[in-house]
Amino acid sequence: MAADTPGHDPAGEDSRIASLEKRIAKAERAEKIRQGATEQQADDGSRLGNRVLAELIGGLVGGALIGWVLDRLFGTSPWLLLVFLGLGIVAAFRNIIRLTTVKRPDEQGPSSP
């Protein structure tokens, strides 16, 4: 039964394996320094994703809140809520499209000298 269970070799660790692990760790550190990737930071994709999510939620909540307040004020429930919710969605998608559309350098306007 003891042979069936995984575990460490009772003979102890091999010095060659410890030496190999040290050399691998040293090589990995040298490669990270060479590539300039010492710390992993948020990339542009995740920042853009967070911004898109914020625009979408902000447009929906903002439009719904303004519509709800105006409905309570004028007693037109639920029409202004629906109208402003739609306007919030349109504004959110317009902002998302503007954020994600990247112009190429040749599409940009003339540069001033």
C-alpha positions, 0 to 999 in steps of 0.5 A: 500500500505504501508503494501506491501513494505518491510522495517524496523519495525517502532517500533524500533530495539529489544535489543535482536537482537542487542545482538545476532548479537554481540555474533555471530560476537564475535563467528565468530572472535573467530572461525577465530582465532581458525582456523588460517584463519584471512586473505584470501590469494591466495591459491596454486591453483590460483598461479599454474593457473597463472603460467600455463597461463603465460607459455602458453602465453609466449611459444606462443608469444615467438615462434611466435616472433622468427619465425616472426623475422627469416622470415623477416630476411631470407624471408621465410614467413610464414614457420619459423613462423609456425615452431617456433610457433609449437616449442613454443607450445611444449615447453609451454606444456612441461613446464605445464606438468612439473609444474603440475606433482607432484612426490610422496615421494616414487618416488623421487630419493634416498636422500643423508644422 
